[in-house]
């Protein structure tokens, strides 16, 4: 499941000297029952090294516990050792490392934009999902989202998922980018009945 920006609806803040000195966002995880995500733990530079980050994480965990959360996930940059140390103190453990967030950028092929043998986009056909999965495994083996591994069932055509999307009043479509007969990118749009959202895989 995808967590969209508008779903980071909760969190904790700490005020000092009449200013917002720090915050931590929380939201239920969409990929595992009773799971929650902590994100955007941030403290103003002039208020760091005063225990504010620790207090924010503690308050976020207490809030999650009070709402029935049983598992909590977060991500931290590999070179942010002080944050990693703080999270380890609270019992967090590393479950995976992500080497890249985005596909490396490079010049487009000279034929890009020409539909004959160049770059072209089209709606995904049901039979194309396996090739799309192969491309994503090569491009982003760590997964599309920081909090979940790459799940082939998220790509495999599903009448049950289509029906659930339709019953919710939402609309979803998958697109593929092709170059020389090979999938080089993918995108999914998911329009919610209450809020449009889209996410890009390439």
C-alpha positions in Angstrom: 0.0 0.0 0.0 1.1 3.5 -0.7 1.1 6.2 2.0 0.2 9.5 0.3 1.4 12.9 1.6 -2.1 13.9 2.7 -2.3 10.9 5.0 0.5 12.1 7.3 -2.3 13.5 9.4 -0.9 13.2 12.9 2.2 13.9 14.8 3.7 15.6 17.8 5.3 19.0 18.1 7.5 20.7 20.7 7.3 24.4 21.3 10.1 26.4 22.9 10.4 30.2 23.3 7.1 30.6 21.5 8.5 28.8 18.4 7.9 25.4 16.9 11.2 23.8 17.8 10.6 20.3 16.5 8.1 17.9 15.1 7.6 14.2 14.3 4.9 13.0 11.9 3.0 9.7 12.3 0.5 7.8 10.2 -0.9 4.3 10.1 0.9 2.0 7.8 -1.1 0.7 4.8 0.9 -2.5 4.4 0.6 -4.3 7.7 -2.2 -4.5 10.3 -1.5 -2.4 13.5 1.7 -0.9 11.9 2.6 2.8 12.0 5.1 5.0 10.3 7.2 7.8 11.9 8.6 10.4 9.5 9.9 13.9 9.3 11.5 13.9 12.8 13.1 17.4 12.7 14.5 19.9 15.2 15.5 23.4 14.5 19.4 23.7 14.4 19.5 26.1 17.4 17.5 23.6 19.6 19.5 20.5 18.8 21.4 18.5 21.4 18.8 19.4 24.1 17.0 16.0 24.0 14.1 17.4 21.9 14.5 14.7 19.2 14.4 12.0 21.9 11.3 13.6 23.5 9.6 13.8 20.1 10.2 10.1 19.3 9.1 9.1 22.8 5.9 11.1 22.4 5.3 9.7 18.9 5.7 6.1 20.2 3.4 6.8 23.1 0.7 8.2 20.8 1.1 5.2 18.5 0.8 2.8 21.4 -2.3 4.6 22.6 -3.9 4.0 19.2 -3.2 0.3 19.3 0.0 0.2 17.2 2.1 -2.9 17.5 4.8 -2.2 14.9 6.6 1.0 14.0 8.7 1.7 10.9 10.9 4.7 10.0 13.9 5.4 7.8 17.1 7.2 8.5 20.0 8.2 6.2 23.0 6.0 6.5 25.3 8.9 7.4 23.0 10.2 10.1 24.6 8.2 12.9 23.3 10.4 15.7 19.7 9.7 14.6 20.4 6.0 14.0 21.8 5.8 17.5 18.7 7.5 19.0 16.4 5.1 17.2 18.4 2.1 18.4 18.1 3.3 22.0 14.3 3.0 21.5 14.7 -0.6 20.2 14.5 0.0 16.5 16.6 -2.4 14.4 17.7 -2.3 10.8 15.6 -4.4 8.5 16.9 -3.3 5.1 19.1 -0.8 3.3 18.3 1.2 0.3 21.2 2.0 -2.0 19.3 4.2 -4.4 16.0 6.2 -4.3 15.8 7.2 -7.9 16.8 5.6 -11.2 20.1 7.2 -12.3 19.4 10.0 -14.7 21.1 10.2 -18.0 20.6 11.6 -21.5 17.6 10.2 -23.4 18.3 8.2 -26.5 18.7 10.2 -29.7 15.5 8.6 -30.9 13.4 9.7 -27.9 10.1 11.1 -28.8 9.8 9.2 -32.1 7.3 6.5 -31.9 9.2 4.3 -34.4 11.8 2.5 -32.4 12.2 5.3 -29.9 10.6 6.2 -26.6 6.8 5.7 -26.5 4.2 5.4 -23.7 1.0 3.4 -23.6 -1.5 1.9 -21.2 -0.2 -1.3 -19.7 -1.8 -4.5 -21.1 -2.5 -7.3 -18.6 0.1 -9.5 -20.0 2.9 -6.9 -19.6 2.9 -7.0 -15.8 5.7 -9.6 -15.6 8.0 -7.6 -17.8 7.2 -4.5 -15.7 8.1 -6.5 -12.6 11.4 -7.6 -14.1 12.3 -4.0 -15.0 11.5 -2.8 -11.5 13.6 -5.5 -9.9 16.6 -4.4 -12.0 16.0 -0.7 -11.4 14.8 -0.5 -7.8 15.5 -3.9 -6.1 14.9 -2.3 -2.7 11.3 -1.6 -3.5 9.3 1.4 -4.7 8.6 2.7 -1.2 10.9 3.1 1.7 8.7 1.1 4.0 7.8 -1.9 1.9 9.6 -4.3 -0.4 8.7 -4.7 -4.1 5.5 -6.9 -4.1 4.6 -8.6 -7.4 1.0 -8.7 -6.3 0.9 -4.9 -6.5 1.5 -5.2 -10.2 -0.3 -8.4 -11.1 -3.7 -7.8 -12.6 -6.5 -8.5 -10.0 -10.2 -8.4 -10.5 -10.7 -8.2 -6.8 -8.5 -5.0 -6.6 -10.2 -3.6 -9.6 -13.6 -4.2 -8.0 -12.5 -2.7 -4.7 -11.2 0.4 -6.5 -14.4 0.8 -8.4 -16.6 0.3 -5.3 -14.6 3.0 -3.5 -15.4 5.4 -6.4 -11.7 5.6 -7.3 -10.0 5.1 -10.6 -6.6 3.6 -11.3 -4.6 3.2 -14.5 -1.1 1.8 -15.3 1.2 3.2 -18.0 4.4 1.9 -19.4 7.3 3.6 -21.3 8.9 1.5 -24.0 12.1 2.0 -25.9 13.1 -0.4 -28.6 10.6 -3.0 -27.5 11.8 -2.9 -23.9 10.0 -1.4 -20.8 12.1 1.4 -19.4 9.6 3.1 -17.1 6.2 2.7 -15.5 3.7 4.9 -13.8 0.4 4.4 -12.0 -2.2 7.0 -11.4 -4.7 6.5 -8.6 -7.5 9.1 -8.5 -9.3 8.9 -5.2 -12.9 10.0 -4.9 -11.8 12.5 -2.3 -8.3 13.4 -3.4 -6.3 12.9 -6.6 -2.9 11.3 -6.3 -0.4 9.8 -8.6 2.9 8.1 -8.2 5.7 7.5 -10.6 7.9 4.4 -10.9 10.6 5.4 -13.4 
